Amino acid sequence: MRQRANHLCEYCHADEHWQWDRFFIDHVFPKSRGPKAAGGAGYALQNLALACRHCNRRKSDKLFAIDPATGQLAPLFNPREQQWAEHFTWTADGLRIVPLTATGRATAALLDFNRARALRIRAADVAVKRHPPADDPTQTTES
């Protein structure tokens, strides 16, 4: 699973190699909601995602969150069914995750992607050229 995720948190794309703790295995569709509701996928590999401590804790058993732009409930990003680049990009300096969709905005807000501590860690990683992840989209200009 770590190889499938390229050792990145599948939500915020933090790199596990440079963290103090090993990342957690997140149930994309929470097991607390029951395997029947998840189509029997409660523990199946296709329902699991690599998640950093912060994202795993903040996501918890949630499937939806409020889109701060509209005030409407939106589904959270699902790394098993959706592509990260369709919902998020990095600012040109590689420090901030920019949500592109209602799902992106709801997920970024709930998981607090751009909290001060994450920005400090990313700045240090950018300085030594190990962030953002090479395959992630980055804006060409600041917005």
Disulfide bonds with the S-S distance in Angstrom:
none
